[in-house]
Amino acid sequence: MKITAHTPREFVDAIKDLLPPGAAWDWPVGGMGDGMLLGTAAELARVEAAAQNVLDSAIETHRPKTGSWHISEYRRVAVEALGGLTETMPRRPAAIGGHIGDRLWSHAAPGLNFPIDLVRVEHLLGPARVGSRIGDRLWGSRGRYVLRVRYYRSVVNPAVLWEALAAFKQAHVFLWFEDISGVGGNYGQN
């Protein structure tokens, strides 16, 4: 957006057009009355010149960073922030002496490995609306959409995820970080 720049003299002429009719307002160029109007006009010209920078900055700040904020894009941003990290976990058969929280598998699959994503980005949880059902994960009608990010605190630095997702997200999206293992608690929410 380009603002048309005006000279101080053009502002003086515009201000004179706003004055009431009459000889009292007919000031000669270079006189005291013209000097007062020229002082006001110089400030208006200065503000107008600065306004172009303000508008350019506002437009750039609010320019969409992406054309799509689908959940798959949020997941892509999170995985790229971690460098595509996954962890390989061995599958062990459930046996006597196993502990709650052990990753166990059927006795038919001993020694197999499988990749585990170190971060899970779950779909946006929105406010309650017409058509919502009992059992839906909902927030209050005044709430924003919540993007739940679950991660393994022992392997993932949540600050890296936070920085990447906060730069990508839309303004109405609230980031909710949870440690999947449950020992690290929640990382700062916005």
C-alpha positions in Angstrom: 0.0 0.0 0.0 1.5 3.3 -1.0 0.5 6.6 0.6 0.6 9.7 -1.6 3.1 12.1 0.0 2.1 15.8 0.4 4.3 18.9 0.9 3.8 21.2 3.8 2.4 23.8 1.5 -0.3 21.3 0.3 -1.3 20.7 3.9 -1.5 24.5 4.5 -3.8 24.9 1.5 -6.0 22.0 2.8 -6.1 23.6 6.3 -7.1 26.9 4.8 -10.0 25.2 3.0 -11.3 24.0 6.4 -11.3 27.6 7.9 -14.5 29.5 7.9 -15.0 32.1 5.2 -14.1 35.7 5.9 -11.3 38.3 5.6 -10.0 37.4 9.1 -8.6 34.2 7.7 -7.0 35.7 4.6 -3.3 35.7 5.7 -0.5 36.6 3.3 2.1 34.0 2.5 5.0 34.5 4.9 2.9 36.3 7.5 2.3 35.2 11.1 -1.0 33.3 10.3 0.7 31.5 7.4 3.6 30.6 9.7 1.3 29.0 12.2 -0.4 27.0 9.5 3.0 26.1 8.0 4.2 24.8 11.4 1.1 22.6 11.8 1.5 21.4 8.1 5.2 20.5 8.6 4.2 18.2 11.5 1.4 16.6 9.4 3.9 16.0 6.5 6.3 14.4 9.0 3.6 12.1 10.4 2.5 11.2 6.9 6.0 10.2 5.9 6.4 8.0 9.1 2.9 6.5 8.5 4.2 4.7 5.3 6.8 2.8 7.4 4.2 1.9 10.0 1.8 0.6 7.4 4.6 -1.4 5.6 5.6 -2.9 9.0 2.0 -3.8 9.9 1.3 -5.4 6.6 4.5 -7.5 6.8 3.8 -8.5 10.4 0.3 -9.7 9.6 1.2 -11.3 6.2 0.2 -15.0 6.4 3.3 -17.2 6.8 1.6 -20.1 5.1 -1.5 -20.9 3.0 -2.5 -23.9 5.1 -2.6 -24.5 8.8 -3.9 -28.1 8.5 -2.9 -30.4 11.4 -0.5 -32.2 9.1 1.4 -28.9 8.7 1.6 -28.4 12.5 3.0 -32.0 12.7 5.5 -31.3 9.9 6.8 -28.1 11.7 7.2 -30.0 15.0 9.1 -32.9 13.3 11.3 -30.5 11.4 12.1 -28.6 14.6 13.4 -31.8 16.1 15.3 -32.8 13.0 13.0 -35.7 12.3 14.0 -37.5 15.6 12.4 -40.9 16.3 13.5 -43.4 18.9 13.7 -47.1 18.3 12.3 -49.1 21.2 12.6 -52.9 21.6 9.5 -54.9 22.0 9.6 -57.3 24.9 7.1 -59.9 25.8 5.0 -59.2 28.9 6.4 -61.3 31.7 6.3 -61.8 35.5 8.4 -59.0 37.0 7.4 -56.5 34.4 6.7 -53.0 35.7 3.9 -50.6 35.0 5.1 -48.2 32.3 7.4 -50.8 30.6 6.8 -51.0 26.9 5.6 -54.6 26.5 4.4 -56.6 23.6 3.0 -60.0 22.8 5.2 -63.1 23.4 4.9 -63.7 19.7 7.1 -60.7 18.8 10.2 -60.8 20.9 13.3 -58.9 19.7 11.4 -56.7 17.3 12.0 -53.0 17.2 9.6 -50.3 16.1 10.0 -46.5 15.7 8.3 -44.2 18.2 7.7 -40.5 17.4 9.2 -38.4 20.1 6.5 -35.7 19.7 2.8 -36.0 19.0 0.8 -33.0 17.8 -2.9 -33.7 18.3 -5.7 -32.0 16.5 -7.1 -28.7 17.5 -9.6 -28.8 20.4 -12.1 -26.1 19.6 -14.8 -24.3 21.6 -18.2 -25.9 22.1 -20.6 -25.2 19.2 -23.8 -26.4 17.6 -23.3 -30.1 16.6 -20.9 -30.9 19.4 -21.6 -34.1 21.2 -21.1 -35.5 24.7 -17.6 -36.9 24.9 -16.0 -34.4 22.5 -12.9 -32.7 23.8 -14.2 -29.1 24.1 -13.2 -25.8 25.6 -15.5 -23.0 26.7 -17.2 -20.9 24.0 -14.9 -18.0 24.8 -11.8 -20.2 24.5 -9.4 -20.4 21.6 -8.5 -23.5 19.6 -6.0 -25.6 21.5 -3.2 -27.6 19.9 -2.0 -30.3 22.2 1.7 -31.1 21.8 2.9 -34.3 23.7 6.6 -35.0 23.9 9.2 -37.2 25.8 10.9 -34.8 28.2 14.0 -37.0 28.5 14.8 -36.8 24.8 13.0 -33.6 23.4 13.9 -30.0 24.3 10.4 -28.4 24.5 11.8 -24.9 23.9 12.8 -25.9 20.4 9.3 -27.2 19.7 7.7 -24.1 21.3 9.8 -21.7 19.2 8.9 -23.5 15.9 5.2 -23.9 16.6 4.7 -20.4 18.1 6.2 -18.9 15.0 4.0 -21.0 12.7 0.6 -21.0 14.6 -2.3 -18.7 13.9 -3.2 -16.1 16.5 -6.3 -17.9 17.8 -4.4 -21.2 18.5 -3.3 -21.9 22.1 -0.3 -24.2 22.5 -0.6 -26.8 25.2 2.5 -28.8 25.9 2.5 -32.1 27.9 5.3 -34.5 28.8 4.1 -37.9 27.6 6.1 -39.7 30.3 4.3 -37.6 32.9 7.4 -36.7 34.9 8.3 -33.4 33.3 4.9 -31.7 33.7 3.7 -29.1 31.3 5.9 -26.6 29.4 4.8 -22.9 29.4 1.5 -22.3 27.8 0.5 -19.1 26.0 
